[in-house]
Amino acid sequence: MNLKQRDKKHLWHPLTQHKIHPDALPIVKAEGALLYDDNGNEYIDGIASWYTAMYGHCNSFILERVNKQMHTLDQIVFAGFTHEPAIELSEKLIQILPDNQEKIFFSDNGSTANEVGIKMALQYHFNKGEKRNTIVAFEDGFHGDTFGAMSASGLSVYNGPFEDFFIDVRRIPTPTKDNFDTVIKTLRQIIETNPVAAFIYEPLVQGANAMHMFQEKYLDPILKICKENKIITIADEVMTGFGKTGKNFASEYMETKPDIISMSKALTAGFVPMAVTSCTQEIYNAFLDDSIGKAFFHAHTYSANPIACSVAIAGIDLLSTKDTQENIARIIKSHQEFNDVIKNHPKIKSTRQKGVIYALDLNIEMDRYGKKRYEIFDHFMQNGVCLRPLGKTIYILPPYVISEPQLAKVYTTIEKLLNQL
Ligand SMILES: *Cc1c(COP(=O)(O)O)cnc(C)c1O
């Protein structure tokens, strides 16, 4: 049996309707910006394997660090014990996070990082003797697939079976020039009529919502209103974190800094799963008490796994190098030049960019999960480029190590598609 046949025997893939989906493609090797399948074909990873492998696949600098850590300390319970990789990572994160962040809490993935953020916010108020149980979130936001994160996610087309069990979430639209006044009015109404505990949001770019972008000048006032009303702001930087928007964190674009920040994905550079929820001293202090009851009783077995921490430390070291920063600037410029060439194409409805994230909407009729989507995906793969269209949106979020010729090939393949549509 080949890999495809063996895969079908026992595996159940995420986000997959197995009755109609084509077979999963076996990938046997990855290096830098390239993926290799079981037939020896290579593909440029235009989306950094869901925004994780930003420093390139199997990065040798990271590998060396992980290898060393694996031979030194693999795992230790993080309740009652500590270790240098976690300590060093907390120091490095605090250095690059917005100034108001002081504490680091570990979990395993983006969903749990948000779950932790939501629980922290709810218990913060509880510990202060206030019962606040409403969460505010953007329409069409995405925060993950565990219950709290799923409740906060507005992209709930497929949440039907679970909706009865959701926590209480009220929604506002993402702000634009035209709807700004309405958004503010709606937010104020929600605050007046509900005990709002927290506002969770993806800062400036909503990944799963087809790379929808909005401007800092419209988000900042929303955050200010939250602060005025003692509503805990939770920035979900699971996608936007670690340089992708052109700054280490998208939250740096706003004057008002979040109380809590969740991060994962590029945190561990595509090597192993891990997540962090950071918070301010003010949040942390609300959990300090002589009785144990006010403590944060949330744990995952692999919290602060030393191997994962060593990967994250190496990743931050790489992010801070001149090489990486120059690569980010180079990709931003290349995207802009490509956009100048392509933006008036008759098959394009609109384009947008934030940092190394570039997206365009096709000017055609199609379903998010329809047949056309697979045809477009196949076009890219047959041309050696891995891009996953989100409905009629095609986006590029390449690893920082992608070379200019590789990037040029991604652009040409998109142009070819546009000319064939
Ligand atoms: C991917 C993602 C999540 C969920 O992370 P998982 O690791 O898949 O659980 C949450 N929020 C945002 C913004 C994401 O992009």
The ligand as an ORCA input file, in Angstrom:
! r2SCAN-3c Opt
* xyz 0 1
  C      -4.963     29.320     14.106
  C      -5.617     30.314     14.942
  C      -6.195     29.955     16.169
  C      -6.280     28.541     16.662
  O      -5.021     27.998     16.851
  P      -4.856     26.399     16.902
  O      -3.420     26.191     17.212
  O      -5.230     25.918     15.521
  O      -5.765     25.877     17.950
  C      -6.732     30.965     16.949
  N      -6.710     32.242     16.554
  C      -6.171     32.624     15.376
  C      -6.165     34.067     15.004
  C      -5.614     31.672     14.520
  O      -5.092     32.045     13.358
*
